[in-house]
Amino acid sequence: MTEPRRFDPLGWFVSVCFTILAAAAALTIAVHLLQTVWVWLLVLAAIAAGVGVLVRLLVWRRRQSW
């Protein structure tokens, strides 16, 4: 029979520390990338909102004409 795995507090602590370090690095990279493209994201969001409003108006107008 195999022995059940025992809880290793040191291994758990090291694993959590590496996870926090990796998350902090990923967040830093994500913020840096977002700083470089946020203007374009706003422009695309505005265009998408405009197209959405236009489609809504066209659908509403078509329903009103029937």
Contact map, one row per residue, 1 for C-alpha under 8 A:
111000000000000000000000000000000000000000000000000000000000000000
111100000000000000000000000000000000000000000000000000000000000000
111110000000000000000000000000000000000000000000000000000000000000
011111000000000000000000000000000000000000000000000000000000000000
001111100000000000000000000000000000000000000000000000000000000000
000111110000000000000000000000000000000000000000000000000000000000
000011111000000000000000000000000000000000000000000000000000000000
000001111111000000000000000000000000000000000000000000000000000000
000000111111100000000000000000000000000000000000000000000000000000
000000011111110000000000000000000000000000000000000000000000000000
000000011111111000000000000000000000000000000000000000000000000000
000000011111111100000000000000000000000000000000000000000000000000
000000001111111110000000000000000000000000000000000000000000000000
000000000111111111000000000000000000000000000000000000000000000000
000000000011111111100000000000000000000000000000000000000000000000
000000000001111111110000000000000000000000000000000000000000000000
000000000000111111111000000000000000000000000000000000000000000000
000000000000011111111100000000000000000000000000000000000000000000
000000000000001111111110000000000000000000000000000000000000000000
000000000000000111111111000000000000000000000000000000000000000000
000000000000000011111111100000000000000000000000000000000000000000
000000000000000001111111110000000000000000000000000000000000000000
000000000000000000111111111000000000000000000000000000000000000000
000000000000000000011111111100000000000000000000000000000000000000
000000000000000000001111111110000000000000000000000000000000000000
000000000000000000000111111111000000000000000000000000000000000000
000000000000000000000011111111100000000000000000000000000000000000
000000000000000000000001111111110000000000000000000000000000000000
000000000000000000000000111111111000000000000000000000000000000000
000000000000000000000000011111111100000000000000000000000000000000
000000000000000000000000001111111110000000000000000000000000000000
000000000000000000000000000111111111000000000000000000000000000000
000000000000000000000000000011111111100000000000000000000000000000
000000000000000000000000000001111111110000000000000000000000000000
000000000000000000000000000000111111110000000000000000000000000000
000000000000000000000000000000011111111000000000000000000000000000
000000000000000000000000000000001111111110000000000000000000000000
000000000000000000000000000000000111111111000000000000000000000000
000000000000000000000000000000000001111111100000000000000000000000
000000000000000000000000000000000000111111110000000000000000000000
000000000000000000000000000000000000111111111000000000000000000000
000000000000000000000000000000000000011111111100000000000000000000
000000000000000000000000000000000000001111111110000000000000000000
000000000000000000000000000000000000000111111111000000000000000000
000000000000000000000000000000000000000011111111100000000000000000
000000000000000000000000000000000000000001111111110000000000000000
000000000000000000000000000000000000000000111111111000000000000000
000000000000000000000000000000000000000000011111111100000000000000
000000000000000000000000000000000000000000001111111110000000000000
000000000000000000000000000000000000000000000111111111000000000000
000000000000000000000000000000000000000000000011111111100000000000
000000000000000000000000000000000000000000000001111111110000000000
000000000000000000000000000000000000000000000000111111111000000000
000000000000000000000000000000000000000000000000011111111100000000
000000000000000000000000000000000000000000000000001111111110000000
000000000000000000000000000000000000000000000000000111111111000000
000000000000000000000000000000000000000000000000000011111111100000
000000000000000000000000000000000000000000000000000001111111110000
000000000000000000000000000000000000000000000000000000111111111000
000000000000000000000000000000000000000000000000000000011111111100
000000000000000000000000000000000000000000000000000000001111111110
000000000000000000000000000000000000000000000000000000000111111111
000000000000000000000000000000000000000000000000000000000011111111
000000000000000000000000000000000000000000000000000000000001111111
000000000000000000000000000000000000000000000000000000000000111111
000000000000000000000000000000000000000000000000000000000000011111
